[in-house]
Amino acid sequence: MWNVHSRFLARTVWVRNGEVDLAYRALNRVLNNEDVFKTARLWERYEKPFRKRGRLCYEKAHEIYNYEMERKIKLLMRKNRTNPWPWN
């Protein structure tokens, strides 16, 4: 049972007690987390180089924005911050 290759272990979904619906949802969740569907959609048609560059630049900018917003929100949510303007 555990002789599954380690590369495929994360993509393995066991069907227990004949509950195929739960296994199907779990498989979809795993495939979405690994961007399998996104990659398949991108490979359906040819993407011109300038469109690909634009998409990659947009995705990178989106990642940077999300990271910075998450960092700022974590900073604001901290309880024991010192007052940056002590004279007020």
C-alpha positions in Angstrom: 0.0 0.0 0.0 2.8 2.5 0.8 5.0 1.5 -2.1 3.6 4.6 -3.9 6.3 6.8 -5.5 6.8 9.9 -3.3 6.1 12.2 -6.3 2.6 10.8 -6.6 1.8 10.4 -2.9 0.5 14.0 -2.6 -1.8 13.5 -5.5 -3.2 10.2 -4.3 -6.8 10.2 -3.0 -8.2 7.2 -1.3 -11.8 6.3 -1.7 -13.2 5.1 1.7 -16.4 3.2 2.1 -17.4 3.9 -1.5 -17.7 7.7 -1.0 -16.6 8.8 -4.4 -18.0 12.3 -4.1 -15.7 13.1 -1.1 -12.7 11.7 -2.9 -13.6 13.7 -6.1 -13.8 16.9 -4.1 -10.4 16.1 -2.4 -8.8 15.4 -5.8 -10.1 18.7 -7.2 -8.7 20.5 -4.2 -5.3 18.9 -4.7 -5.3 19.7 -8.4 -6.3 23.3 -7.8 -3.6 23.7 -5.2 -1.0 22.5 -7.7 -2.4 24.7 -10.5 -2.9 21.7 -12.8 -6.2 23.1 -14.2 -4.6 26.6 -14.8 -1.7 25.0 -16.6 -4.0 22.9 -18.7 -6.0 26.0 -19.7 -2.9 27.8 -20.7 -1.7 24.9 -22.9 -5.0 24.7 -24.8 -4.1 27.6 -27.1 -0.9 29.2 -28.3 0.0 32.3 -26.3 1.9 35.0 -28.1 5.2 36.0 -26.4 4.1 39.6 -25.7 0.8 38.3 -24.1 2.8 35.8 -22.0 5.2 38.5 -20.8 2.3 40.7 -19.9 0.6 37.9 -18.0 3.7 37.0 -16.1 4.4 40.6 -15.2 0.8 41.0 -14.0 1.0 37.8 -11.9 4.3 38.8 -10.3 2.9 42.3 -9.5 -0.2 40.6 -8.0 1.9 38.4 -5.8 4.0 41.4 -4.6 0.8 43.3 -3.9 -0.8 40.4 -1.9 2.4 39.9 0.1 2.7 43.6 1.0 -1.0 43.8 2.0 -0.7 40.7 4.1 2.4 42.1 5.8 0.7 45.5 6.5 -2.4 43.8 7.9 -0.3 41.6 10.2 1.5 44.8 11.4 -1.8 46.5 12.1 -3.2 43.5 13.9 -0.4 43.3 16.4 -1.5 44.3 19.8 1.7 45.3 21.6 3.0 47.9 19.1 4.7 51.0 20.5 3.1 54.3 19.6 4.9 55.8 16.6 3.9 59.3 17.6 4.4 59.5 21.4 3.8 63.3 21.5 0.1 62.9 20.5 
